[in-house]
Amino acid sequence: MKRKATSSNLRKMQLLPGVRGLILADLNDWIVQNMSIEQVIQPKNSIQPRSVEGRFRTIKTGILVFAYATFFLLPWLRWTREVGPDQAILFDIPGRRYYMFDLVMHAQDIFWLTALLFLSAVLLFFVTTLFGRVFCGYFCFQTLWTDAFRWIEKFIQGDRVARLRLEKQPWNGEKIRKVVLTHAAWLFLAMWTGLSFALYWGDAFELTGKFLTGQAPAAMYATVLILMTTTYLAAGWAKEYVCLHMCPYSRFQSVMFDQDTMIVSYDGNRGEGTAGRIKPIKEMRDQAARQQAGHGDCVDCGLCVQVCPTGVDIRNGLQIGCIHCALCIDACDNIMDKQGWKRGLVRYTSEHGLQGEKTKILKLRTVGYGLATLLATVYLVWSIASSKLLEVTAVQIRSPLFVTLSDGRIQNSYEVKINNKTMEPAKYQLAIEGLPGAELEMGQITDLSLKPDSSMRVLTKIRYTMQPGDTQKNREFQFRLTPLEGKVTEPVIIPSHFMTP
């Protein structure tokens, strides 16, 4: 068995002092170079992206405005209901009701949330397989809030050049004023974000009044503080580092990418040519002259890097920091338009497309994700549309299973729960089927009337006389709840069992 050449073993070897010293020195150098396990992320200065105009910037702005209007305004939208709060969307935890316009969800409808989460996952996979990380670039909360924070920063401090100049200049009155105003606006937006989230869990007008007067529940203040802090730190300080080092989605995106995925790509053949990129100086302003000299269409202006919110140089190929926001496409298209050259040097395309091959969309992976998305959507819509407006359960009380009365009859007890999920009052009649001669007793309850969107529990007792020679211990029967008034007209049958000695 061979012994490893560790430093302790080498010391025990009978070698000349000089030779042993050289071996130990080489071994120690190898250990330092190859066995260091500590990795440190050296943060750079915060990226100051340049503003750009174009079709993709317009799309991003439209999505941002729509998302903010939806999130911040929906708690204030009123909605008329016959029963329940007049807020369009409200998650009523104490009442175990979740109101979304005309849809009222109960606690037992929690499986809808499971279906929605599954739908969101497969839809994300489906879109990513086709178009890359467009969710990151257009819909991610980090992207939306960082965009808003940077818009505030630009409004107060100026565009990229002005912000860089402000960073380098010494602290004076102007710098203090602009920085303080920027962070104050960030904190206000972060606080408004936390408050808006809390307003979904109660009446918006009432909660806001209590929040401003110090009368809101402690949980609300804690929620607003936590969300305000995390939003301020993530969108105001961490910014692109969330995408580069914290977000797990960027780490497993390569699993969903292939050579046919449409991603933001730089056409290296067109941009570099055979002699590489060159700035448009002197005769190199003419495209024909550039091509004759072997240079590509890239003028090496660097705008594609300056407008990137994560500081990625798309000319270096697909990178983990690229969120596919396509702002580099807008920047490059603007330069191409100014030069009078064809657009598309940076564009949405696939790896096969860059190589001049056909991009295949209908493949096993995309078809599979597409079918899963379609089936999840159909199931969720069908489940909501076909949800029961009247739910009835009957649970046998098993302590004890049965009681033998003094007259010889056997008694079982049951708890029947009736849930009227309609927005109309209703009245019902409860009976039993399948136990000939059995008696149903509901105590002092004689009227099974329910208000809209309400429920009731009824303790019932069934007494049954066993026939001579009858040895069956478990008998099947049914509760039958017949609507007498209300929106539901069809009776509900609840199977159950009657236990005997």
Secondary structure as UniProt FT lines:
FT   HELIX           7..12
FT   HELIX           17..34
FT   HELIX           55..73
FT   HELIX           74..76
FT   STRAND          89..92
FT   TURN            93..96
FT   STRAND          97..100
FT   TURN            101..102
FT   STRAND          103..106
FT   HELIX           107..109
FT   HELIX           111..131
FT   HELIX           135..139
FT   HELIX           141..157
FT   HELIX           160..168
FT   HELIX           173..199
FT   TURN            200..201
FT   HELIX           204..213
FT   HELIX           218..231
FT   HELIX           232..238
FT   HELIX           240..241
FT   HELIX           242..246
FT   HELIX           249..256
FT   TURN            259..260
FT   STRAND          263..266
FT   HELIX           268..272
FT   TURN            274..275
FT   HELIX           282..285
FT   HELIX           287..292
FT   TURN            293..294
FT   HELIX           303..306
FT   TURN            309..310
FT   HELIX           314..316
FT   TURN            320..321
FT   HELIX           327..339
FT   STRAND          346..349
FT   HELIX           351..354
FT   TURN            355..356
FT   HELIX           364..385
FT   STRAND          390..396
FT   STRAND          403..404
FT   TURN            406..407
FT   STRAND          410..420
FT   STRAND          426..433
FT   TURN            436..437
FT   STRAND          439..441
FT   TURN            443..444
FT   STRAND          448..450
FT   TURN            452..453
FT   STRAND          454..464
FT   TURN            468..469
FT   STRAND          474..485
FT   STRAND          492..499
//
